[in-house]
């Protein structure tokens, strides 16, 4: 198999040509990507369901608008917590660690991308705070089964996602080759964007190349 260069921590931004309604104007944060598959969450799909309705202990720590986001079409009955810890606590030698990594609450991950989900939840290093596993920089996964008090004092932001987006081996690479996604760098603020419905345009607009022009693409090209 051709070696895959990891895109973990990057954003997949749906191109206007992407026809799958699950990912129309989607901005996906990749939490894991290698030869065995890919796993990510859609950052700009807020739902009407409040975090307090399904994960009451975490509600006070969740960023506005305080709702659950639909992370993707896979395992909608499980929850993932993605949090930013300023500075990422890199190299801190006095931070306690977990024996097992952050994991989704609810049903076991299943369907496309499940192997990637397993890896994203189980791998961690010893310099990370109890209940949080670094994914990229200051962005990491939260163990939603741990007491929220473990992270309350250090969390910069927290979003709760129902389900995730998963790709099997080679699937994402095929979609990239077909021009379905733009791949761009993420920023910690993307996880907690105060205006998630505008995140697609905002991410494209900040690019210093021709992608900035794509941000002006009309929602309905037929009306242009």
Secondary structure, 3 states (H helix, E strand, C coil): CCCCCCCCCEEEEECCCCCCHHHCCCEEEEEEEECCEEEEEECCCEEEEEHHHHCHHHHHHCCCCCEEEECCCEEEEEEEEEEECCCCCCCCCCCCCCCCCCCCEECCCCCCCHHHHHHHHHCCCCCCCCCEEEEECCEEEECCCCCHHHCCCCCCEEEEEEEEEEECCCHHHHHHHCCCEEEEECCHHHCCCCCHHHHHHHHHHCCCCCHHHHCCCCCCHHHC
